[in-house]
Amino acid sequence: IGSDSIELCGGTHVSSAGDIGLFKILIESGIASGVRRIEAVTGATALERFIESERKLDTAAQLLKTGRDELLPRIEQLQSGHRALEKEIEALKSRMASQTGGDLAAQAKEVNGIKVLAVSMDKADIKTLRDTVDQLKNKLGAAAVVLASSENGKVSIIAGVTKTESAKIRAGDLANLVAEQCGGRGGGRPDMAQAGGNQPENLAAALQSVLPWVESQLKG
């Protein structure tokens, strides 16, 4: 292109840039030191892509009930609202975890001075499980807690042990005790661990095995 042309080696050559027509770069990336790769469409294909992009802009403006010139401010407004809603949801989940923790604490069994609890929380996500475990550890004092949930064929498990008690019972061992029976494994710190599995049908029995396992560890 011009007298100081730098060749674009793409395997196809033309006598002049005008033969290419409309040129639309799709992807530009580095493939080696000092070498860049450009993927583009030209001619009628580039024109079709331009028309399709225009159509998508019109559709987006209609969906967001705004003009095309106001699309970016409208998207930024929606993103800001979405972030605010996410924060509100997290706050609600935290309050729910606190309330749930209070309800679940009554189900804990005492073994040699340690409160042990292993239960399932329907459709709780991993963060809710973790927050609830923290709430229960604070409420129960000396405790070993395993909470789990299952959805879409997957099992999520969080185990937590209060700091002093983690010298006798490791959270990772608790999490794996349940996870291995559900076709999975996990890991983490002595006081908090996470695991997963893909056999939710075994979860109830796996959780029931926690209390006798803790008893056997404390006897040893």
N, CA, C and O of each residue as an XYZ file, in Angstrom:
880
protein
N       0.870     -1.178      0.000
C       0.000      0.000      0.000
C       0.905      1.224      0.000
O       1.461      1.588      1.036
N       1.056      1.865     -1.165
C       1.939      3.025     -1.255
C       3.367      2.605     -1.495
O       3.674      1.415     -1.577
N       4.263      3.614     -1.610
C       5.664      3.344     -1.945
C       6.431      2.702     -0.805
O       7.414      1.999     -1.037
N       5.976      2.945      0.477
C       6.656      2.363      1.636
C       5.861      1.187      2.195
O       5.751      1.017      3.409
N       5.310      0.383      1.294
C       4.430     -0.712      1.690
C       5.144     -1.743      2.555
O       6.288     -2.113      2.292
N       4.440     -2.201      3.601
C       4.879     -3.341      4.403
C       3.936     -4.488      4.059
O       2.729     -4.391      4.278
N       4.477     -5.554      3.529
C       3.631     -6.630      3.021
C       2.873     -7.339      4.147
O       3.439     -7.674      5.188
N       1.594     -7.554      3.911
C       0.777     -8.389      4.783
C       0.738     -9.762      4.121
O       0.040     -9.951      3.125
N       1.473    -10.709      4.661
C       1.571    -12.013      4.017
C       0.378    -12.866      4.411
O       0.363    -13.462      5.488
N      -0.621    -12.923      3.540
C      -1.812    -13.715      3.826
C      -2.076    -14.740      2.750
O      -3.113    -15.404      2.770
N      -1.167    -14.882      1.817
C      -1.329    -15.898      0.791
C      -2.065    -15.422     -0.442
O      -2.008    -16.075     -1.484
N      -2.760    -14.292     -0.345
C      -3.490    -13.761     -1.501
C      -2.984    -12.359     -1.795
O      -2.926    -11.524     -0.892
N      -2.618    -12.089     -3.031
C      -2.074    -10.792     -3.408
C      -3.007    -10.096     -4.402
O      -3.676    -10.740     -5.209
N      -3.031     -8.774     -4.320
C      -3.835     -7.970     -5.245
C      -2.939     -6.907     -5.868
O      -1.886     -6.577     -5.323
N      -3.357     -6.378     -7.000
C      -2.529     -5.377     -7.687
C      -2.618     -4.020     -7.025
O      -1.690     -3.217     -7.128
N      -3.739     -3.747     -6.336
C      -3.882     -2.479     -5.614
C      -4.851     -2.662     -4.464
O      -5.665     -3.585     -4.457
N      -4.750     -1.749     -3.471
C      -5.612     -1.854     -2.291
C      -7.081     -1.715     -2.664
O      -7.952     -2.240     -1.970
N      -7.358     -1.011     -3.758
C      -8.745     -0.825     -4.177
C      -9.436     -2.118     -4.534
O     -10.660     -2.214     -4.450
N      -8.662     -3.123     -4.936
C      -9.268     -4.417     -5.259
C      -9.885     -5.086     -4.026
O     -10.795     -5.906     -4.147
N      -9.381     -4.727     -2.841
C      -9.870     -5.348     -1.604
C     -11.255     -4.816     -1.244
O     -12.111     -5.573     -0.786
N     -11.478     -3.522     -1.448
C     -12.759     -2.927     -1.082
C     -12.862     -2.715      0.416
O     -11.867     -2.450      1.091
N     -14.074     -2.835      0.926
C     -14.301     -2.675      2.358
C     -13.509     -3.729      3.131
O     -13.487     -4.903      2.759
N     -12.861     -3.295      4.210
C     -11.959     -4.163      4.963
C     -12.290     -4.022      6.446
O     -12.198     -2.924      6.996
N     -12.673     -5.119      7.100
C     -13.065     -5.077      8.505
C     -12.220     -6.064      9.301
O     -12.305     -7.275      9.101
N     -11.400     -5.526     10.211
C     -10.578     -6.376     11.074
C     -11.464     -6.993     12.157
O     -12.208     -6.287     12.838
N     -11.376     -8.315     12.309
C     -12.150     -9.020     13.327
C     -11.313     -9.319     14.566
O     -11.763     -9.119     15.695
N     -10.087     -9.803     14.343
C      -9.210    -10.196     15.445
C      -7.785     -9.756     15.131
O      -7.316     -9.900     14.002
N      -7.103     -9.221     16.137
C      -5.691     -8.863     16.004
C      -4.980     -9.392     17.235
O      -5.366     -9.083     18.362
N      -3.925    -10.202     17.021
C      -3.253    -10.818     18.157
C      -1.795    -11.081     17.832
O      -1.389    -11.040     16.671
N      -1.009    -11.353     18.868
C       0.393    -11.687     18.677
C       0.569    -13.193     18.622
O       0.015    -13.914     19.452
N       1.341    -13.679     17.643
C       1.550    -15.121     17.525
C       3.014    -15.503     17.719
O       3.339    -16.679     17.884
N       3.893    -14.508     17.698
C       5.324    -14.748     17.949
C       5.982    -13.400     18.194
O       5.356    -12.359     17.995
N       7.224    -13.407     18.619
C       7.934    -12.158     18.886
C       8.026    -11.315     17.614
O       8.608    -11.749     16.620
N       7.457    -10.123     17.645
C       7.498     -9.225     16.502
C       6.549     -9.591     15.378
O       6.602     -9.000     14.299
N       5.675    -10.571     15.624
C       4.735    -11.014     14.582
C       3.310    -10.883     15.091
O       2.964    -11.415     16.146
N       2.494    -10.174     14.338
C       1.085    -10.009     14.691
C       0.218    -10.741     13.680
O       0.588    -10.865     12.512
N      -0.917    -11.217     14.120
C      -1.859    -11.914     13.242
C      -3.141    -11.089     13.167
O      -3.700    -10.701     14.193
N      -3.595    -10.829     11.960
C      -4.837    -10.099     11.733
C      -5.804    -10.995     10.970
O      -5.467    -11.561      9.931
N      -7.005    -11.108     11.509
C      -8.066    -11.822     10.801
C      -9.117    -10.787     10.406
O      -9.569     -9.998     11.236
N      -9.495    -10.798      9.149
C     -10.421     -9.773      8.657
C     -11.336    -10.347      7.588
O     -11.091    -11.423      7.042
N     -12.384     -9.610      7.307
C     -13.263     -9.931      6.185
C     -13.235     -8.741      5.225
O     -12.995     -7.605      5.636
N     -13.482     -9.013      3.946
C     -13.414     -7.959      2.939
C     -14.609     -8.024      2.009
O     -15.383     -8.980      2.011
N     -14.730     -6.973      1.217
C     -15.729     -6.953      0.153
C     -17.150     -7.154      0.642
O     -17.563     -6.558      1.638
N     -17.896     -7.993     -0.057
C     -19.310     -8.221      0.250
C     -19.493     -8.788      1.655
O     -20.454     -8.445      2.343
N     -18.562     -9.668      2.087
C     -18.672    -10.255      3.431
C     -18.544     -9.184      4.505
O     -19.265     -9.212      5.502
N     -17.626     -8.239      4.302
C     -17.464     -7.144      5.253
C     -18.717     -6.273      5.282
O     -19.140     -5.826      6.349
N     -19.306     -6.032      4.126
C     -20.531     -5.230      4.050
C     -21.671     -5.925      4.782
O     -22.434     -5.274      5.496
N     -21.796     -7.243      4.615
C     -22.836     -7.997      5.307
C     -22.646     -7.914      6.823
O     -23.613     -7.805      7.576
N     -21.392     -7.968      7.254
C     -21.119     -7.873      8.693
C     -21.483     -6.489      9.216
O     -22.026     -6.361     10.314
N     -21.187     -5.463      8.442
C     -21.546     -4.103      8.836
C     -23.061     -3.967      8.972
O     -23.547     -3.388      9.944
N     -23.801     -4.494      8.011
C     -25.274     -4.420      8.050
C     -25.814     -5.185      9.263
O     -26.742     -4.729      9.931
N     -25.221     -6.355      9.538
C     -25.651     -7.145     10.689
C     -25.372     -6.404     12.001
O     -26.184     -6.439     12.925
N     -24.223     -5.738     12.073
C     -23.898     -4.962     13.276
C     -24.890     -3.826     13.474
O     -25.304     -3.546     14.599
N     -25.273     -3.173     12.381
C     -26.268     -2.106     12.467
C     -27.603     -2.655     12.970
O     -28.277     -2.028     13.787
N     -27.968     -3.814     12.478
C     -29.217     -4.438     12.897
C     -29.191     -4.775     14.393
O     -30.179     -4.577     15.099
N     -28.049     -5.284     14.863
C     -27.917     -5.631     16.277
C     -27.986     -4.385     17.161
O     -28.566     -4.424     18.246
N     -27.397     -3.281     16.698
C     -27.470     -2.031     17.457
C     -28.911     -1.557     17.584
O     -29.338     -1.120     18.653
N     -29.660     -1.646     16.480
C     -31.066     -1.247     16.517
C     -31.859     -2.136     17.474
O     -32.694     -1.647     18.236
N     -31.595     -3.444     17.433
C     -32.300     -4.371     18.321
C     -31.965     -4.090     19.781
O     -32.847     -4.089     20.640
N     -30.673     -3.850     20.059
C     -30.260     -3.548     21.434
C     -30.939     -2.281     21.935
O     -31.398     -2.230     23.076
N     -31.005     -1.260     21.089
C     -31.660     -0.001     21.473
C     -33.135     -0.227     21.770
O     -33.677      0.354     22.711
N     -33.787     -1.067     20.972
C     -35.203     -1.359     21.207
C     -35.409     -2.108     22.515
O     -36.323     -1.802     23.281
N     -34.540     -3.106     22.768
C     -34.666     -3.885     24.001
C     -34.442     -3.023     25.236
O     -35.092     -3.220     26.263
N     -33.520     -2.065     25.137
C     -33.211     -1.208     26.279
C     -34.046      0.060     26.308
O     -33.887      0.918     27.176
N     -34.966      0.155     25.305
C     -35.891      1.296     25.243
C     -35.149      2.635     25.268
O     -35.448      3.516     26.073
N     -34.189      2.759     24.377
C     -33.436      3.999     24.277
C     -32.968      4.182     22.835
O     -33.090      3.269     22.019
N     -32.432      5.360     22.526
C     -31.887      5.598     21.202
C     -30.494      5.018     21.071
O     -29.827      4.754     22.072
N     -30.054      4.819     19.843
C     -28.728      4.239     19.637
C     -27.629      5.097     20.236
O     -26.642      4.571     20.749
N     -27.790      6.426     20.176
C     -26.763      7.320     20.716
C     -26.684      7.237     22.239
O     -25.692      7.658     22.834
N     -27.728      6.695     22.869
C     -27.766      6.618     24.335
C     -27.495      5.205     24.842
O     -27.680      4.925     26.026
N     -27.058      4.318     23.955
C     -26.846      2.929     24.363
C     -25.785      2.793     25.465
O     -26.009      2.106     26.461
N     -24.637      3.446     25.285
C     -23.568      3.299     26.270
C     -23.970      3.833     27.648
O     -23.771      3.137     28.643
N     -24.536      5.062     27.740
C     -24.985      5.523     29.056
C     -26.039      4.602     29.668
O     -26.058      4.392     30.881
N     -26.918      4.052     28.822
C     -27.964      3.152     29.327
C     -27.355      1.853     29.863
O     -27.786      1.341     30.896
N     -26.355      1.327     29.159
C     -25.689      0.110     29.621
C     -24.951      0.361     30.932
O     -24.991     -0.467     31.842
N     -24.275      1.514     31.026
C     -23.581      1.857     32.269
C     -24.559      1.992     33.424
O     -24.256      1.601     34.551
N     -25.743      2.550     33.141
C     -26.770      2.682     34.171
C     -27.242      1.309     34.644
O     -27.418      1.082     35.841
N     -27.446      0.395     33.693
C     -27.882     -0.950     34.046
C     -26.809     -1.692     34.833
O     -27.121     -2.417     35.778
N     -25.549     -1.512     34.449
C     -24.459     -2.164     35.178
C     -24.382     -1.663     36.614
O     -24.169     -2.439     37.545
N     -24.560     -0.350     36.781
C     -24.529      0.227     38.122
C     -25.666     -0.332     38.969
O     -25.474     -0.679     40.135
N     -26.860     -0.416     38.367
C     -28.001     -0.978     39.085
C     -27.791     -2.444     39.419
O     -28.192     -2.912     40.485
N     -27.156     -3.170     38.497
C     -26.888     -4.588     38.726
C     -25.928     -4.778     39.893
O     -26.125     -5.662     40.726
N     -24.880     -3.941     39.952
C     -23.927     -4.045     41.060
C     -24.600     -3.737     42.388
O     -24.317     -4.385     43.395
N     -25.490     -2.750     42.394
C     -26.207     -2.402     43.628
C     -27.085     -3.568     44.080
O     -27.160     -3.878     45.269
N     -27.748     -4.213     43.111
C     -28.598     -5.362     43.444
C     -27.770     -6.531     43.970
O     -28.193     -7.235     44.887
N     -26.592     -6.735     43.386
C     -25.721     -7.810     43.852
C     -25.314     -7.586     45.305
O     -25.296     -8.522     46.104
N     -24.985     -6.329     45.644
C     -24.618     -6.018     47.023
C     -25.800     -6.264     47.966
O     -25.628     -6.768     49.076
N     -27.001     -5.900     47.507
C     -28.194     -6.103     48.326
C     -28.451     -7.589     48.536
O     -28.820     -8.017     49.630
N     -28.253     -8.368     47.478
C     -28.456     -9.817     47.572
C     -27.464    -10.429     48.554
O     -27.828    -11.279     49.366
N     -26.197     -9.988     48.473
C     -25.176    -10.501     49.387
C     -25.520    -10.168     50.830
O     -25.319    -10.986     51.729
N     -26.040     -8.964     51.049
C     -26.439     -8.570     52.411
C     -27.595     -9.437     52.905
O     -27.613     -9.857     54.062
N     -28.552     -9.701     52.030
C     -29.682    -10.558     52.389
C     -29.224    -11.976     52.687
O     -29.709    -12.607     53.625
N     -28.282    -12.479     51.883
C     -27.760    -13.821     52.116
C     -27.051    -13.903     53.455
O     -27.151    -14.903     54.165
N     -26.327    -12.830     53.796
C     -25.616    -12.810     55.065
C     -26.602    -12.851     56.237
O     -26.389    -13.563     57.218
N     -27.685    -12.072     56.115
C     -28.704    -12.090     57.172
C     -29.391    -13.446     57.241
O     -29.704    -13.947     58.321
N     -29.624    -14.042     56.050
C     -30.248    -15.361     56.019
C     -29.350    -16.399     56.668
O     -29.820    -17.282     57.386
N     -28.036    -16.284     56.408
C     -27.089    -17.213     57.007
C     -27.107    -17.098     58.519
O     -27.034    -18.099     59.231
N     -27.204    -15.860     59.005
C     -27.252    -15.636     60.452
C     -28.495    -16.259     61.065
O     -28.422    -16.909     62.108
N     -29.634    -16.060     60.419
C     -30.889    -16.623     60.926
C     -30.885    -18.145     60.843
O     -31.309    -18.839     61.766
N     -30.390    -18.647     59.699
C     -30.338    -20.097     59.518
C     -29.395    -20.731     60.529
O     -29.675    -21.794     61.084
N     -28.263    -20.052     60.760
C     -27.313    -20.557     61.727
C     -27.919    -20.702     63.105
O     -27.646    -21.669     63.815
N     -28.753    -19.726     63.486
C     -29.421    -19.798     64.777
C     -30.361    -20.985     64.862
O     -30.454    -21.640     65.900
N     -31.057    -21.260     63.770
C     -32.001    -22.382     63.748
C     -31.266    -23.717     63.767
O     -31.684    -24.653     64.448
N     -30.159    -23.801     63.008
C     -29.436    -25.063     62.909
C     -28.654    -25.387     64.174
O     -28.418    -26.558     64.473
N     -28.251    -24.369     64.917
C     -27.428    -24.589     66.109
C     -28.104    -25.539     67.090
O     -27.433    -26.305     67.781
N     -29.425    -25.489     67.149
C     -30.162    -26.341     68.085
C     -30.038    -27.823     67.735
O     -30.306    -28.684     68.573
N     -29.628    -28.123     66.488
C     -29.522    -29.516     66.063
C     -28.150    -30.128     66.367
O     -27.944    -31.322     66.154
N     -27.219    -29.318     66.861
C     -25.866    -29.809     67.122
C     -25.856    -30.808     68.278
O     -26.605    -30.669     69.245
N     -24.993    -31.816     68.159
C     -24.817    -32.826     69.210
C     -23.445    -32.623     69.860
O     -22.472    -32.289     69.184
N     -23.381    -32.826     71.166
C     -22.116    -32.618     71.872
C     -21.349    -33.929     71.992
O     -21.893    -34.952     72.407
N     -20.080    -33.873     71.620
C     -19.192    -35.035     71.726
C     -17.927    -34.591     72.436
O     -17.136    -33.827     71.883
N     -17.730    -35.064     73.661
C     -16.533    -34.711     74.448
C     -16.292    -33.208     74.490
O     -15.158    -32.753     74.336
N     -17.347    -32.446     74.696
C     -17.218    -31.001     74.825
C     -17.214    -30.241     73.516
O     -17.103    -29.015     73.520
N     -17.334    -30.937     72.392
C     -17.360    -30.285     71.084
C     -18.739    -30.455     70.447
O     -19.255    -31.569     70.356
N     -19.325    -29.355     70.013
C     -20.623    -29.414     69.335
C     -20.395    -29.847     67.877
O     -19.593    -29.249     67.159
N     -21.100    -30.878     67.464
C     -20.941    -31.424     66.116
C     -22.257    -31.284     65.356
O     -23.323    -31.644     65.855
N     -22.159    -30.755     64.143
C     -23.354    -30.568     63.318
C     -23.016    -30.894     61.870
O     -22.023    -30.399     61.336
N     -23.831    -31.719     61.237
C     -23.650    -32.055     59.824
C     -25.028    -32.158     59.187
O     -25.748    -33.134     59.395
N     -25.388    -31.141     58.410
C     -26.724    -31.103     57.812
C     -26.664    -30.555     56.391
O     -25.657    -29.997     55.956
N     -27.768    -30.733     55.689
C     -27.894    -30.236     54.319
C     -28.751    -28.983     54.303
O     -29.748    -28.894     55.021
N     -28.361    -28.011     53.481
C     -29.140    -26.789     53.277
C     -29.594    -26.751     51.820
O     -28.773    -26.613     50.914
N     -30.878    -26.871     51.602
C     -31.414    -26.964     50.243
C     -31.040    -25.757     49.391
O     -31.286    -24.614     49.778
N     -30.436    -26.019     48.214
C     -30.165    -25.028     47.181
C     -29.311    -23.851     47.639
O     -29.338    -22.791     47.013
N     -28.557    -24.021     48.714
C     -27.660    -22.950     49.164
C     -26.395    -22.950     48.308
O     -25.840    -24.009     48.014
N     -25.938    -21.752     47.907
C     -24.695    -21.698     47.143
C     -23.502    -21.787     48.089
O     -23.664    -21.769     49.309
N     -22.305    -21.885     47.516
C     -21.121    -22.142     48.323
C     -20.834    -21.000     49.293
O     -20.363    -21.244     50.404
N     -21.108    -19.762     48.895
C     -20.862    -18.629     49.790
C     -21.816    -18.651     50.980
O     -21.419    -18.361     52.108
N     -23.087    -18.998     50.718
C     -24.061    -19.084     51.808
C     -23.664    -20.179     52.782
O     -23.774    -20.002     53.995
N     -23.201    -21.317     52.257
C     -22.740    -22.396     53.127
C     -21.581    -21.915     53.998
O     -21.557    -22.166     55.203
N     -20.614    -21.219     53.378
C     -19.447    -20.752     54.124
C     -19.841    -19.731     55.190
O     -19.371    -19.803     56.326
N     -20.703    -18.782     54.825
C     -21.137    -17.769     55.798
C     -21.890    -18.416     56.962
O     -21.726    -18.016     58.114
N     -22.713    -19.416     56.653
C     -23.491    -20.078     57.705
C     -22.585    -20.885     58.624
O     -22.807    -20.930     59.834
N     -21.563    -21.521     58.055
C     -20.595    -22.241     58.882
C     -19.903    -21.281     59.845
O     -19.732    -21.597     61.022
N     -19.506    -20.107     59.347
C     -18.876    -19.108     60.217
C     -19.816    -18.689     61.342
O     -19.402    -18.574     62.495
N     -21.079    -18.461     61.002
C     -22.068    -18.080     62.009
C     -22.206    -19.167     63.070
O     -22.276    -18.881     64.265
N     -22.244    -20.414     62.615
C     -22.415    -21.523     63.558
C     -21.191    -21.700     64.446
O     -21.327    -21.988     65.635
N     -20.008    -21.532     63.888
C     -18.795    -21.642     64.699
C     -18.798    -20.591     65.804
O     -18.456    -20.887     66.949
N     -19.183    -19.372     65.461
C     -19.240    -18.301     66.462
C     -20.297    -18.584     67.522
O     -20.097    -18.295     68.702
N     -21.414    -19.146     67.097
C     -22.531    -19.366     68.024
C     -22.299    -20.570     68.943
O     -22.658    -20.544     70.120
N     -21.691    -21.628     68.383
C     -21.541    -22.869     69.134
C     -20.312    -22.892     70.031
O     -20.247    -23.676     70.978
N     -19.343    -22.044     69.741
C     -18.121    -22.038     70.543
C     -17.160    -23.095     70.060
O     -16.550    -22.939     69.003
N     -17.010    -24.188     70.827
C     -16.168    -25.313     70.413
C     -17.003    -26.180     69.483
O     -17.963    -26.814     69.922
N     -16.644    -26.215     68.188
C     -17.540    -26.881     67.245
C     -16.832    -27.438     66.024
O     -15.766    -26.973     65.621
N     -17.472    -28.463     65.448
C     -17.090    -29.017     64.145
C     -18.368    -29.076     63.325
O     -19.322    -29.765     63.686
N     -18.377    -28.339     62.206
C     -19.610    -28.166     61.423
C     -19.376    -28.568     59.973
O     -18.363    -28.211     59.373
N     -20.319    -29.309     59.425
C     -20.300    -29.635     57.998
C     -21.669    -29.273     57.430
O     -22.695    -29.785     57.878
N     -21.670    -28.387     56.441
C     -22.903    -28.034     55.742
C     -22.742    -28.389     54.273
O     -21.660    -28.239     53.706
N     -23.823    -28.861     53.657
C     -23.750    -29.275     52.256
C     -25.054    -28.948     51.554
O     -26.092    -28.775     52.193
N     -24.992    -28.867     50.258
C     -26.189    -28.686     49.436
C     -25.986    -29.417     48.122
O     -24.854    -29.680     47.718
N     -27.080    -29.744     47.458
C     -26.983    -30.417     46.169
C     -27.968    -29.793     45.196
O     -29.092    -29.441     45.556
N     -27.516    -29.664     43.951
C     -28.357    -29.097     42.904
C     -27.769    -29.492     41.549
O     -26.556    -29.453     41.343
N     -28.655    -29.871     40.638
C     -28.246    -30.251     39.280
C     -27.185    -31.344     39.271
O     -26.256    -31.314     38.464
N     -27.329    -32.297     40.165
C     -26.411    -33.424     40.190
C     -25.063    -33.150     40.824
O     -24.186    -34.013     40.783
N     -24.867    -31.971     41.413
C     -23.605    -31.607     42.039
C     -23.790    -31.384     43.534
O     -24.830    -30.901     43.982
N     -22.771    -31.743     44.290
C     -22.788    -31.574     45.744
C     -21.728    -30.545     46.131
O     -20.588    -30.608     45.671
N     -22.120    -29.601     46.981
C     -21.181    -28.608     47.519
C     -21.080    -28.815     49.019
O     -22.096    -28.996     49.691
N     -19.869    -28.790     49.549
C     -19.640    -29.089     50.964
C     -18.685    -28.063     51.559
O     -17.653    -27.738     50.971
N     -19.047    -27.559     52.733
C     -18.157    -26.701     53.506
C     -18.039    -27.288     54.908
O     -19.046    -27.597     55.545
N     -16.813    -27.438     55.383
C     -16.580    -27.914     56.744
C     -15.804    -26.851     57.501
O     -14.871    -26.250     56.969
N     -16.199    -26.627     58.746
C     -15.511    -25.648     59.577
C     -15.300    -26.180     60.982
O     -16.178    -26.834     61.545
N     -14.139    -25.898     61.546
C     -13.811    -26.326     62.907
C     -13.245    -25.125     63.651
O     -12.393    -24.411     63.123
N     -13.707    -24.903     64.853
C     -13.182    -23.791     65.638
C     -11.686    -23.990     65.888
O     -11.194    -25.118     65.925
N     -10.975    -22.875     66.057
C      -9.504    -22.882     66.005
C      -8.864    -23.895     66.952
O      -8.030    -24.696     66.530
N      -9.248    -23.867     68.224
C      -8.631    -24.770     69.199
C      -8.892    -26.228     68.856
O      -8.012    -27.078     68.989
N     -10.111    -26.505     68.414
C     -10.521    -27.886     68.129
C      -9.907    -28.423     66.837
O      -9.880    -29.633     66.614
N      -9.407    -27.505     65.977
C      -8.826    -27.957     64.709
C      -7.526    -28.723     64.918
O      -7.030    -29.356     63.986
N      -6.961    -28.676     66.134
C      -5.775    -29.483     66.428
C      -6.146    -30.957     66.569
O      -5.301    -31.836     66.400
N      -7.423    -31.221     66.881
C      -7.887    -32.600     67.039
C      -8.646    -33.083     65.810
O      -8.548    -34.247     65.422
N      -9.408    -32.168     65.201
C     -10.246    -32.521     64.049
C      -9.980    -31.496     62.950
O     -10.235    -30.307     63.140
N      -9.482    -31.936     61.829
C      -9.179    -31.026     60.733
C     -10.386    -30.889     59.810
O     -11.043    -31.870     59.462
N     -10.657    -29.639     59.424
C     -11.798    -29.380     58.538
C     -11.653    -30.113     57.213
O     -12.640    -30.600     56.661
N     -10.409    -30.195     56.689
C     -10.190    -30.895     55.428
C     -10.572    -32.360     55.501
O     -11.119    -32.915     54.549
N     -10.279    -32.994     56.649
C     -10.647    -34.405     56.831
C     -12.162    -34.566     56.876
O     -12.717    -35.517     56.326
N     -12.815    -33.621     57.539
C     -14.281    -33.666     57.602
C     -14.903    -33.505     56.221
O     -15.805    -34.251     55.839
N     -14.402    -32.513     55.474
C     -14.945    -32.267     54.139
C     -14.742    -33.475     53.233
O     -15.641    -33.852     52.481
N     -13.554    -34.081     53.308
C     -13.278    -35.239     52.468
C     -14.057    -36.469     52.904
O     -14.412    -37.303     52.071
N     -14.326    -36.593     54.190
C     -15.140    -37.709     54.685
C     -16.487    -37.738     53.963
O     -16.954    -38.793     53.534
N     -17.100    -36.558     53.839
C     -18.396    -36.460     53.163
C     -18.230    -36.533     51.651
O     -18.988    -37.225     50.971
N     -17.237    -35.818     51.129
C     -17.058    -35.738     49.678
C     -16.735    -37.081     49.042
O     -17.251    -37.402     47.972
N     -15.888    -37.866     49.691
C     -15.499    -39.151     49.116
C     -16.678    -40.104     48.981
O     -16.710    -40.942     48.081
N     -17.643    -39.970     49.877
C     -18.849    -40.798     49.785
C     -19.797    -40.292     48.699
O     -20.733    -40.981     48.296
N     -19.529    -39.066     48.237
C     -20.363    -38.463     47.183
C     -19.600    -38.364     45.861
O     -19.978    -37.589     44.983
N     -18.541    -39.137     45.719
C     -17.806    -39.172     44.466
C     -16.888    -38.000     44.216
O     -16.653    -37.638     43.063
N     -16.356    -37.390     45.280
C     -15.485    -36.235     45.074
C     -14.413    -36.115     46.122
O     -14.186    -37.032     46.911
N     -13.743    -34.954     46.123
C     -12.715    -34.640     47.111
C     -12.660    -33.123     47.276
O     -13.326    -32.378     46.557
N     -11.846    -32.685     48.246
C     -11.694    -31.250     48.449
C     -10.494    -30.977     49.315
O      -9.647    -31.849     49.508
N     -10.415    -29.755     49.848
C      -9.299    -29.401     50.700
C      -9.427    -27.997     51.219
O     -10.359    -27.276     50.863
N      -8.480    -27.600     52.075
C      -8.510    -26.255     52.638
C      -7.677    -26.168     53.894
O      -6.786    -26.988     54.118
N      -7.966    -25.176     54.714
C      -7.238    -24.967     55.964
C      -7.763    -25.908     57.053
O      -8.831    -26.500     56.895
N      -7.014    -26.050     58.162
C      -7.495    -26.909     59.255
C      -8.828    -26.443     59.835
O      -9.600    -27.253     60.348
N      -9.102    -25.125     59.755
C     -10.333    -24.612     60.351
C     -11.461    -24.394     59.336
O     -12.600    -24.143     59.729
N     -11.157    -24.487     58.034
C     -12.194    -24.294     57.008
C     -11.773    -25.018     55.735
O     -10.643    -24.863     55.274
N     -12.680    -25.807     55.169
C     -12.357    -26.558     53.960
C     -13.585    -26.663     53.070
O     -14.723    -26.581     53.532
N     -13.328    -26.845     51.800
C     -14.398    -26.936     50.797
C     -14.210    -28.194     49.972
O     -13.082    -28.589     49.676
N     -15.312    -28.820     49.602
C     -15.241    -30.024     48.779
C     -16.486    -30.106     47.908
O     -17.434    -29.338     48.070
N     -16.458    -31.049     46.988
C     -17.607    -31.240     46.107
C     -17.722    -32.685     45.694
O     -16.837    -33.494     45.973
N     -18.813    -33.009     45.030
C     -19.033    -34.369     44.557
C     -20.098    -34.384     43.488
O     -20.708    -33.357     43.191
N     -20.321    -35.544     42.913
C     -21.327    -35.663     41.858
C     -22.293    -36.820     42.087
O     -22.900    -37.340     41.151
N     -22.423    -37.213     43.364
C     -23.367    -38.274     43.725
C     -24.265    -37.801     44.858
O     -24.129    -38.257     45.993
N     -25.188    -36.884     44.554
C     -26.045    -36.325     45.605
C     -26.914    -37.351     46.313
O     -27.364    -37.117     47.434
N     -27.152    -38.485     45.667
C     -27.974    -39.521     46.292
C     -27.307    -40.104     47.543
O     -27.971    -40.733     48.367
N     -26.000    -39.895     47.682
C     -25.274    -40.420     48.850
C     -25.083    -39.379     49.947
O     -24.507    -39.682     50.991
N     -25.558    -38.164     49.723
C     -25.253    -37.066     50.650
C     -25.823    -37.294     52.038
O     -25.120    -37.087     53.027
N     -27.074    -37.713     52.139
C     -27.707    -37.882     53.455
C     -26.922    -38.870     54.312
O     -26.636    -38.599     55.478
N     -26.574    -40.018     53.729
C     -25.819    -41.020     54.485
C     -24.426    -40.504     54.842
O     -23.915    -40.784     55.926
N     -23.817    -39.755     53.933
C     -22.478    -39.212     54.186
C     -22.504    -38.247     55.366
O     -21.601    -38.265     56.203
N     -23.519    -37.417     55.434
C     -23.625    -36.473     56.551
C     -23.871    -37.212     57.874
O     -23.383    -36.793     58.923
N     -24.617    -38.292     57.818
C     -24.876    -39.062     59.034
C     -23.614    -39.729     59.570
O     -23.545    -40.083     60.748
N     -22.621    -39.899     58.707
C     -21.385    -40.556     59.143
C     -20.450    -39.611     59.898
O     -19.463    -40.053     60.486
N     -20.756    -38.324     59.883
C     -19.852    -37.340     60.500
C     -19.775    -37.509     62.007
O     -18.679    -37.533     62.568
N     -20.913    -37.628     62.671
C     -20.924    -37.713     64.139
C     -20.120    -38.928     64.635
O     -19.244    -38.754     65.482
N     -20.382    -40.142     64.145
C     -19.577    -41.272     64.621
C     -18.097    -41.146     64.270
O     -17.244    -41.622     65.019
N     -17.780    -40.509     63.136
C     -16.367    -40.310     62.770
C     -15.689    -39.391     63.775
O     -14.571    -39.669     64.211
N     -16.350    -38.298     64.147
C     -15.791    -37.361     65.126
C     -15.595    -38.074     66.466
O     -14.574    -37.894     67.129
N     -16.568    -38.873     66.852
C     -16.458    -39.623     68.105
C     -15.230    -40.523     68.097
O     -14.500    -40.610     69.084
N     -15.015    -41.190     66.968
C     -13.848    -42.098     66.873
C     -12.536    -41.318     66.926
O     -11.560    -41.799     67.502
N     -12.497    -40.114     66.329
C     -11.282    -39.308     66.356
C     -10.975    -38.804     67.753
O      -9.810    -38.754     68.149
N     -11.988    -38.433     68.497
C     -11.774    -37.896     69.834
C     -11.398    -38.994     70.813
O     -10.672    -38.749     71.777
N     -11.885    -40.199     70.573
C     -11.493    -41.338     71.448
C     -10.040    -41.672     71.257
O      -9.330    -42.028     72.198
N      -9.595    -41.545     69.973
C      -8.194    -41.876     69.686
C      -7.251    -40.894     70.335
O      -6.035    -41.023     70.196
